């Protein structure tokens, strides 16, 4: 990663402003004085939103959602480098990049063990791997949410990263539409979507908003 910024210098620079923007959301989730120590990121491709949840002894609480600012590919998992697909599965945050070409970015742990087990490629490297949640409004297989939004998600992730940050990427929100997409070219989508649906259904629905309808 090229650049002079560190995660610490970036978060120090944006923390005050981000807290001001998130204070009401965090208060509603039960955080009056500090950021949550554990969060979950959930991305829904059909609805084109990223949602952030806190998790503690009181359970899982919705914090905020952010619309994608661009989109590539279709419903269905990423299968190889260059297919322009956003992955689908259960991942973790690997690291934060304070010097991204897309302002700030969060590395997603694609490919995971499930992805590797299902690939038909002889070389794992051909699956691709540079999948990020990032700023700006351009993408080829990543999740862009704009600069102000990535500041908030970047800081929330930095505050929680020592406890691990789960990233759920789903073709759609199975809490509101339980139908699994039929993906041509593979025979294991139901196995994948059962795993994703199980994780999604641990998330609360009481503060969700109505999503716009998208045709992909």
ZISULLIN-V112031 format. One line per field, one symbol per residue. ss: DSSP state (H for helix, E for strand, - for the rest). phi: phi as a letter, one per 40 degrees, with the letter a starting at -180 (. if undefined). Layout:
ss = ???
phi = ???
//
This chain:
ss = ------HHHHHHHHHHHHHHHHHHHHHH----------EEEEEE----EEEEEEEE--EEEEEEEEE---------------------EEEEEEEEEEEE--EEEEEE----HHHHHH-----HHHH----EEE--------EE--HHHHHHHHHHHHHHHHH--EEEEE------------------HHHHHHHHHHHH----------------
phi = .chccbdccccccbccccdcccdccccccgbcbacccabbbbbbcccfbbbbbcaacchbbcbabbcccaabgbchccbadgcgcccbibbbccabbcbccbgbabcbccccccdccccbccbdcccgacbbcacgababgbbcbgccccdccdcdcccbcccgbcbbbbcacccbacccccbcgbbbcccccccccdccccccbcbcbccccbbb
//
